[in-house]
Each structure stands twice: as C-alpha cells, then as structure tokens.
Amino acid sequence: MYSIRTMATTDYDAVLALMHSTPGISLRDADSREATERYLARNPGLSFVAEAEGRVIACVMCGHDGRRGYLQHAMVLPDYRRQGIAQALVECCLAALEQLGIHKCHLDVFKTNTSAARYWQGQGWKLRTDIDRYSFTREGNENA
Ligand SMILES: CC(C)(COP(=O)(O)OP(=O)(O)OC[C@H]1O[C@@H](n2cnc3c(N)ncnc32)[C@H](O)[C@@H]1OP(=O)(O)O)[C@@H](O)C(=O)NCCC(=O)NCCS
C-alpha cells in the first residue's frame, strides 16, 4: 500500500534521489534545493509525493502561471510502477489546479522518452504538433 501527501521542502533529498535513479528525468540548476523551495512556496499544495514502506517512492511536481498548469518530474520507482500511483498523483495535481480555476495543464517530454510519451497519450494527454517550444538561456547559465 502507498499513501499520498503534499510535497514539502523536507522531501527535497528524497525527490532528488528519485531523480538520480530515474532515466528520462533531467537534472538542472532549477532543481537545486533553493529553487525547489522557491517553487513549492510559489505553488503551495500543488506537488505531491507517494510513500510506501516508510520512504518516498514517487512524486509529481506541479506549478502554474495563473492561467495554465505545468507538470514536472512525474516519477515512480520501478518496483512500484503500474499500480496507478502516477495516475493518482497527477489527479491530485489536476484537482488542485481546478480548485484554483485552472483547467488546462501542460508538460514537457523529451522526444527520446518514448515510454513516457506512450504513458501520457494513454492517459488522454494530447501531443501538441501545432507548437514549438523556444527557450532562451542567459549566457553563462547553460544548465539553468
Ligand atoms: C511514467 C510513469 C510516471 C508512470 O508511472 P506508473 O505509476 O507506473 O503509472 P500508472 O500505474 O499510474 O499507470 C496508469 C495507466 O497507464 C499505464 N501505463 C503505465 N506506464 C505506461 C507506459 N510506460 N506506457 C503506456 N502505458 C503505461 C498503466 O498500465 C495504467 O493503465 P491502466 O489504468 O489501464 O491499468 C513511470 O513509468 C515513470 O516513473 N517513468 C520514468 C520517469 C518518466 O519518464 N517520467 C515522465 C517524465 S515526462
């Protein structure tokens, strides 16, 4: 069995460990402790972790810009996959966004992460072919 609760800043080390052990998830400066604390403070009650056997085994982080939601770092430890844990965590995020009046959510998936692509499409998420994402990085911050 597992339980779900809101992610707290004290979960940072456990979530970082999950990220380290999960192929398909990229680690950036934006995943530093300080940036994660800022993210959670800006987006209270939107990110969730699942615990089983006394440890964090999954998480999904979520934020918004006032209009749209954004999901990040959906991860479930391999031994706990295919039990509906990601689905339950994502539902928590979408329900929390809905409470804020936000009914649409985006997420980025590396084109190489074909397993995640199958997952999101299977969950009803629509692949956007009408949009290209452009990013700009300030010089000297290539891993931002
Ligand atoms: C993607 C991931 C989060 C899914 O977690 P999970 O807890 O196993 O997913 P769930 O058990 O909630 O799956 C829900 C449904 O999707 C299906 N599913 C799960 N993984 C799937 C996959 N890779 N491809 C297709 N369908 C998948 C399940 O069978 C289930 O279907 P059902 O309701 O008909 O039984 C997990 O595989 C993972 O951590 N992957 C590595 C990290 C990653 O790539 N994250 C995405 C970054 S964008």
The ligand as a Tripos MOL2 file, in Angstrom:
@<TRIPOS>MOLECULE
LIG
   48    50     1     0     0
SMALL
NO_CHARGES

@<TRIPOS>ATOM
      1 C1          5.6090    7.3010  -16.4780 C.3       1 LIG1
      2 C2          5.4840    6.8230  -15.0140 C.3       1 LIG1
      3 C3          5.4930    8.0420  -14.1240 C.3       1 LIG1
      4 C4          4.1530    6.0600  -14.8880 C.3       1 LIG1
      5 O1          4.0150    5.6890  -13.5190 O.3       1 LIG1
      6 P1          3.0570    4.4860  -13.0590 P.3       1 LIG1
      7 O2          2.7440    4.7060  -11.6170 O.co2     1 LIG1
      8 O3          3.6330    3.2150  -13.4660 O.co2     1 LIG1
      9 O4          1.7390    4.7320  -13.9330 O.3       1 LIG1
     10 P2          0.2790    4.2410  -13.5450 P.3       1 LIG1
     11 O5          0.3920    2.9280  -12.8270 O.co2     1 LIG1
     12 O6         -0.4570    5.3390  -12.8650 O.co2     1 LIG1
     13 O7         -0.3330    3.9900  -14.9500 O.3       1 LIG1
     14 C5         -1.6440    4.3710  -15.2880 C.3       1 LIG1
     15 C6         -2.0180    3.6610  -16.5760 C.3       1 LIG1
     16 O8         -1.0490    3.8780  -17.5720 O.3       1 LIG1
     17 C7         -0.4730    2.6270  -17.9890 C.3       1 LIG1
     18 N1          0.9580    2.8000  -18.1380 N.ar      1 LIG1
     19 C8          1.8810    2.9330  -17.1670 C.ar      1 LIG1
     20 N2          3.1020    3.1270  -17.6910 N.ar      1 LIG1
     21 C9          2.9340    3.1360  -19.0220 C.ar      1 LIG1
     22 C10         3.8240    3.2850  -20.1160 C.ar      1 LIG1
     23 N3          5.1310    3.4920  -19.9480 N.pl3     1 LIG1
     24 N4          3.3170    3.2230  -21.3560 N.ar      1 LIG1
     25 C11         1.9960    3.0310  -21.5530 C.ar      1 LIG1
     26 N5          1.1000    2.8710  -20.5680 N.ar      1 LIG1
     27 C12         1.5680    2.9330  -19.3170 C.ar      1 LIG1
     28 C13        -0.7840    1.6650  -16.8790 C.3       1 LIG1
     29 O9         -0.8700    0.3450  -17.3350 O.3       1 LIG1
     30 C14        -2.1200    2.1680  -16.4150 C.3       1 LIG1
     31 O10        -3.1290    1.7410  -17.3060 O.3       1 LIG1
     32 P3         -4.4910    1.1250  -16.7550 P.3       1 LIG1
     33 O11        -5.1170    2.2240  -15.9230 O.co2     1 LIG1
     34 O12        -5.2230    0.7850  -17.9860 O.co2     1 LIG1
     35 O13        -4.0540   -0.0490  -15.9360 O.co2     1 LIG1
     36 C15         6.6320    5.8560  -14.6290 C.3       1 LIG1
     37 O14         6.7070    4.8460  -15.6010 O.3       1 LIG1
     38 C16         7.9800    6.5130  -14.5020 C.2       1 LIG1
     39 O15         8.3810    6.9430  -13.4140 O.2       1 LIG1
     40 N6          8.7410    6.5880  -15.6090 N.am      1 LIG1
     41 C17        10.0780    7.1400  -15.5780 C.3       1 LIG1
     42 C18        10.0830    8.6450  -15.3790 C.3       1 LIG1
     43 C19         9.4670    9.3490  -16.5410 C.2       1 LIG1
     44 O16         9.8120    9.1480  -17.6880 O.2       1 LIG1
     45 N7          8.5010   10.2390  -16.2240 N.am      1 LIG1
     46 C20         7.8260   11.0340  -17.1910 C.3       1 LIG1
     47 C21         8.5930   12.2620  -17.4420 C.3       1 LIG1
     48 S1          7.7070   13.2810  -18.6340 S.3       1 LIG1
@<TRIPOS>BOND
     1     1     2 1
     2     2     3 1
     3     2     4 1
     4     2    36 1
     5     4     5 1
     6     5     6 1
     7     6     7 2
     8     6     8 1
     9     6     9 1
    10     9    10 1
    11    10    11 2
    12    10    12 1
    13    10    13 1
    14    13    14 1
    15    14    15 1
    16    15    16 1
    17    15    30 1
    18    16    17 1
    19    17    18 1
    20    17    28 1
    21    18    19 ar
    22    18    27 ar
    23    19    20 ar
    24    20    21 ar
    25    21    22 ar
    26    21    27 ar
    27    22    23 1
    28    22    24 ar
    29    24    25 ar
    30    25    26 ar
    31    26    27 ar
    32    28    29 1
    33    28    30 1
    34    30    31 1
    35    31    32 1
    36    32    33 2
    37    32    34 1
    38    32    35 1
    39    36    37 1
    40    36    38 1
    41    38    39 2
    42    38    40 1
    43    40    41 1
    44    41    42 1
    45    42    43 1
    46    43    44 2
    47    43    45 1
    48    45    46 1
    49    46    47 1
    50    47    48 1
@<TRIPOS>SUBSTRUCTURE
     1 LIG1         1 GROUP 0 **** ****
